[in-house]
């Protein structure tokens, strides 16, 4: 195994061996179950019935495991995913600086750039692992509770309202997960940037979350509608475009480019900060 | 082995180190002595490339740490005052992770370092159950991988109990004698530096105030002696005439320029029987403070 992959494996081992990882992942499952129960309360259920039937489709066919999975996925990633990734990415460098373990690493003949890159790459992989975990558990929970059926996708801000047959719906759901992961990497990248600065891990997390929520709130204010394309969270919803009847590939490519550039910028700025700062007791 | 050339560091407006130039030879145990905030850790930090100097340069084996850190640190191990580990992982996992930043080492090499530091029985326990002494041993084990020829120790005995200090001291001597390692030891514990180091540098407020052999610092003959005589009443009068003071019953301190031989001769002539006489060693703190006050006065 090359040294890089050995180091990468060790970085992931550090991340995944933490108790927080398991508690966090368990928290996601708990939130999903809670959402599942809430969505099945009579009032929300009646709302969905009305919405689906208004569009001329059968409620029993489209209020399915895939539909519930998608709703759980949307809410869980928004409510908890952002918080959790900001926490993990905000810690990734800052916590090691605070604990003194980064100084132990930097006694060794390894460049700061490589250490930083390893940590950033571990954050990105962690983000994808988390996304797939949430996505798959939400789908499984939905299927177990409501069974097989078509997919009803709704996201008002994205002007998304679409119905898909069971199999095409499932493929779209699975296809959307990597794009959701890619969108969430922006939060990890921002968290990584702040984590590289001279600040406490908690400060890095709070700053990341603040920016994410401000971006998210301002984007939804009608006054800023003309500027919506400049908000990070507008592009982070690229995964929802997969559920449109005709997938707008050009628009997805645009979002991927936009977010890719943003992520690279965040990572490079973080690495530059890491490169030039002093590490003392 | 190590050459520091006019190293200076200023943190915001605070001068941490001022124009430090030093040379440390291969195979020696070199002590960096100074009180807290004297600049010892800053010096080690710059040697490891963790702190950028405001000016000056540090060289290890002729390679500039600032220009080519990776090559310069190729065979360097280091431990800090409070070694930090991932507490939720075992000692073994920590070793594996830390050494992977240097090279891909076979397990046997790791086991050897563990054996050397005497951690075999507890190496698979999570680090959070380790005592401070065990953490220091683990820190030493990781610093020994992969086989450095220079080891930097920042307050290695800090927080250890007397037994731990003794063990750590033995390990340092073994590293130097058995493996021929050059050791740079930063400490504010004078006894530790005196017992271990061939040469020392004393830092005060970021400035070098002494560099040389410890014996050069303690070269002046001590004016204090312990004296045992049969008749202190008779001896007291004679000593008074010679302007020798007696802070305690059996301790005498010679006047400046006084010679102990003259004192002995006068006592014998005066009919005093001398049972024992021995020079008292200078108090280490005295020597250190003398060096500092001499530098401050200069």
Contacts between the chains, C-beta under 8 A, distances in Angstrom:
chain1	res1	chain2	res2	distance
A	1	B	104	7.3
A	3	B	100	7.1
A	3	B	103	7.0
A	3	B	104	5.6
A	6	B	100	5.0
A	6	B	104	5.7
A	7	B	100	5.3
A	7	B	101	6.6
A	10	B	96	7.1
A	10	B	97	4.5
A	10	B	100	5.2
A	13	B	89	7.9
A	13	B	93	7.3
A	13	B	97	7.1
A	14	B	86	6.0
A	14	B	89	7.4
A	14	B	97	6.7
A	17	B	86	7.8
A	17	B	88	6.3
A	17	B	89	5.9
A	17	B	93	7.7
A	18	B	88	6.2
A	19	B	88	6.6
A	99	B	84	5.1
A	100	B	80	7.0
A	100	B	82	6.6
A	100	B	83	7.7
A	100	B	84	3.1
A	101	B	84	4.7
A	101	B	85	6.6
A	101	B	86	6.3
A	103	B	50	6.1
A	103	B	80	6.5
A	103	B	84	7.0
A	104	B	80	7.5
A	104	B	83	6.9
A	104	B	84	5.8
A	104	B	85	7.4
A	104	B	98	6.1
A	104	B	139	7.9
A	104	B	142	7.3
A	105	B	98	6.9
A	105	B	101	5.5
A	106	B	48	6.7
A	106	B	49	7.2
A	106	B	50	5.1
A	107	B	48	5.5
A	107	B	50	7.8
A	107	B	73	7.3
A	107	B	76	7.2
A	107	B	77	7.3
A	107	B	78	4.1
A	107	B	143	7.5
A	107	B	152	7.9
A	108	B	73	6.8
A	108	B	98	7.1
A	108	B	101	4.1
A	108	B	102	4.8
A	109	B	69	7.4
A	109	B	70	4.4
A	109	B	71	7.3
A	109	B	72	7.9
A	109	B	73	4.2
A	109	B	74	5.0
A	109	B	76	7.6
A	109	B	101	7.9
A	109	B	102	5.9
A	110	B	70	6.9
A	110	B	101	4.5
A	110	B	102	7.2
A	111	B	69	7.2
A	111	B	70	6.1
A	115	B	101	7.5
A	276	B	52	7.6
A	278	B	11	7.7
A	278	B	45	7.4
A	278	B	50	6.9
A	278	B	51	4.5
A	278	B	52	6.1
A	279	B	45	7.2
A	279	B	50	4.3
A	279	B	51	6.9
A	280	B	41	7.0
A	280	B	42	7.0
A	280	B	45	5.6
A	280	B	50	7.1
A	280	B	51	5.8
A	281	B	41	5.8
A	281	B	80	6.9
A	281	B	81	7.0
A	281	B	82	7.7
